[in-house]
Amino acid sequence: MLDTFINAQKFSVAQVLRRNFRKYITYKRDLNELLFYLLQTLVRETTTYMSVRHGVSAPPEIEIQVDDFETRARELDINDLFTFYRCPLFLNNGFTLDSKK
């Protein structure tokens, strides 16, 4: 419920709310599920940006910067992403990690 409220806010307000309530957001949640939700949020934001900025509807492939994802994960006090990159939730949903980029 808290997450729904935060997502309904403007971007800058939502960031402040997430930072202030992060201990309640992460309480008793599987870290892989939380990271997957975070990754989906980044994909949604990137898709929205591309459609507004370039008039492009959902491209077949979207690139998310690893640094952006890891920074958001650190905001939730999650520092070890190695297990997430290897978990079925990440791999079975069509995500791949390109370590060269």
N, C-alpha and C positions, 0 to 999 in steps of 0.2 A: 504494500500500500504506500509506503514511504517512497519507494522507487517510482511509482506512477505519478505521485505528486511532484517529485523532482523533475521528471521528464516533461511535465506540463509547463514548466517554467522556461523563461528565456535562457539562452545558452549561458550567459555570464552568471546569472543567478543560480542556475542548475549546478555549475561548477562549484560555487561557494557552498551550496547546500550539500553536495556530495562530499566535499572536503570536511565539512563540519559533522556530518552524520555517518562517516565511513565506518565507524565501529559498529553501528547498528545495521548498516547495509550488509556487511560481511559476516555478521553474527550467525553461526550455525549454518553456513552454506558451504557446499563443496567448492573448493577453490577452482577446479576445472570448469564447473558450471558457471561460476562467477567470471572467469576469464573468457569463456565462450560468449557470455552475454556482452562483455566489454568489447570483444572482437566484432560481434554483430552490430553493436552500436557504432563502432568506427566505420564499418562497411556501409551502414545506413547513412551516416553523415557524409561519407565520400560520395555515395550515389546521389544524394540530394545536392551536394555542391556541384557535381558534374552536370546534373540536369539543369540547375539554375544558371550556372556560369557559362556552360557551353551548349546548352540546349540538347544534350545527349541523353537519351533514355538509357536505362541500365545496360552498361556494356557487359559483354560475356565474361570479362576478367577485370578484377579490381585489385590494385596494389595498395597495400597499407604499409606505411613505413614501420619497420620493427621498433625504431626508437620511440615513435608515437605510442605504439601499443605498450611497450615496456614502461614508458613514463606514466601512462595511466594506471598500469598494474602497480607500480611503486606507490602511487597515490592511495591505493588500497592496502598498502603494506604487504604486497606480494612481490617477492624479489626473485624467486626461483621459477622460471618459466620453462625449463628444460622438460619437465614431466608433462606439461600441458602440450607442448609441441609434438609429443609422441603419443598422446592419449587418443582413444577412438573418437571422442567427441570432436576433436580438431580434425583428424584425418578423414573420418567418415562423412564429414559435411563439406568436403571438397576444398578444404584449405591446404595450402602448402607453404613451406618456409623456404625462401630463397636466401641462403646465407651469403650469396654474392652481392646482394643489394643492401 
